[in-house]
């Protein structure tokens, strides 16, 4: 018999969850009356939330509630959930199709006499498909509803344990990502303090370049002045360093706020990479180029870890 809904369809208001990984596993065994059941729930990385559900015959009524609860608890990940259930104790009633058995015996007996063949045996007749049926014990509607509620409670426990495991892994990922952000912030600080970036150093470098050009050829001083100003402007990485600092602050806020932050952090990682590339292209010193290359390596490591976040 069909069981009624197990959970309410109203939206569930939850406090912000901690940063969580998308990988985890949980196994919960339970029982109700003569029934024994086992839930296994696992999740791996995924672009969105994808639930693959396997339910034994008779338990399909749980599908809507299981999918609803999963969507309330998880935001991302490729999730698979399987239920195994069996009934123990009371044996099913054996029913023999007596009219069909007797009719078949008569028909085969007459054929055997005409052909001079042995008479059919009872065990051979009972082996005919449909001749013997085993009727499983049936639960009342109330018993069925209670069973479904117990099995669903087992799923909720498994989902909670899965979430706890994902949260523990999320804490470890958060520590790794925070370390990467600290390293990126250290490189930005080093870039800001490079002697080559001081106004005096830039002025002296451009002055030397202009002097060499003036000595090498007869060039228009006004045009050289304009080109020198343009070169200084192109070499200025103040804007890139400011944006990197802003991205670092935004990433720290997302990690501190918790909840599903993977997609937004991935976007920030792309912006980190963009600024690191620009820093390398504008670099006018070996030291700044090395900082840009180190930044790119750290950003790649940062983004690789983000792929595991919900």
Secondary structure, DSSP 8 states (H G I E B T S, - for coil): -----SS--S----------BS-EEEEEEEEETTEEEEEEEEEE--SSEEEEEE--TT-GGGHHHHHHHHHHH-SSEEEEEEEEEEE-SS--EEEE-HHHHHHHHHHHHHHHHHHT-----HHHHHTSTTSEEEE-----HHHHHHHHHHHHHHHHHHHHHHHHHHHHHHHHHHHHHHHHHHHHHHHHHHHHT-GGGSHHHHHHHHHHHHHHHHHHS---HHHHHHHHHHHHHHH--HHHHHHHHHHHHHHHHHHHH-SS-HHHHHHHHHHHHHHHHHHHHH--SHHHHHHHHHHHHHHHHHHHHHTTB-
